[in-house]
Amino acid sequence: MRELKYYPENFYTFEDKHRNIKRLNVCGHSGYSQNGFMLCLDVNGHHIGKTAQGLFEMLFSLNLKRFRYIRLLLCNSADGDENSFACHFSKLCPNSYIEGYIGNVRTRRIVYNITEGKFNIEMNFNTPRVMNSLFQVGFVQKINSSGYPQEITDRFRHTVNILRRNIDTYEPLDPNTPHKPVWYYGGMKITDESQIP
């Protein structure tokens, strides 16, 4: 989990690898009405919808063109085809392959075990550089707020360092959740995933 960055709008980003190439992941909440939007918090803690343009502006400092792949771990980010959040975002990142999802996205969770005083970061020995769970957005928000227990914050940072050194790829999606990945490139939907380099 490289370059983990929390945003006060209530989402976080991190880098991993997809097909052995750097990928940016955006982990948060979203919804779909007529146009896709990402659910964020404003300065007063109220939920507001951010457009793809809004997310692009928030992530501008990351120099998005560095990433061949960007994965939107957001519910309904590909709902609505050409009106989807993922499609609009791909128009703003014309050099990146954008992966969004139709339907709800549920990730398996890295959970803090209070009794043992550690996080459950069990790794699959069949795929030792792949992690199948993530920190929940709400937990990352708490870690980054004032007043959270320092002991847990320190263990969180220690765990992130362990993951950074030992994990290349994250595949956290719960296979029991009805979601479907959809890829876009430059505003065009990719119907054949074998076309993605």
C-alpha angles and dihedrals in degrees: 000000000000126000095004107190127181120208121206088229084077106261136092139210132210138170129239135148131272116189086353092299127110115271130186117219124201111199118190145092131294143163140199131236120145092322127023119260139177117235110235139165121245123216090276094052095254121138115251132173117245120201124223087261090055092052091046090054092048091051096042093107090061090068094232095201087075089074123078089189130039119181120200106207090192129123115254093001091142097038112120099035107228090014093052125118090239093052093049091046091051090057088058092048101044094168096052133077107232120207116200133164138238109219133003120339117211120180128201108248137237101219131195112236105212094192094054094033095229145090122260101244099158110171127207108241090207089062102024098174094048124086120200100199142054140199111267116247093238091054093050087050091054092047089054095048125090118258098033112136109276092217092061092042090053092049090049091054091046090051092049088054091051090050092047090056098040110032128066102172136031121207100172102153114126106237090211093064116090102239132134125205117231124188127210133186121188092342094310123115114235109222097180113053090198086073090067110096 
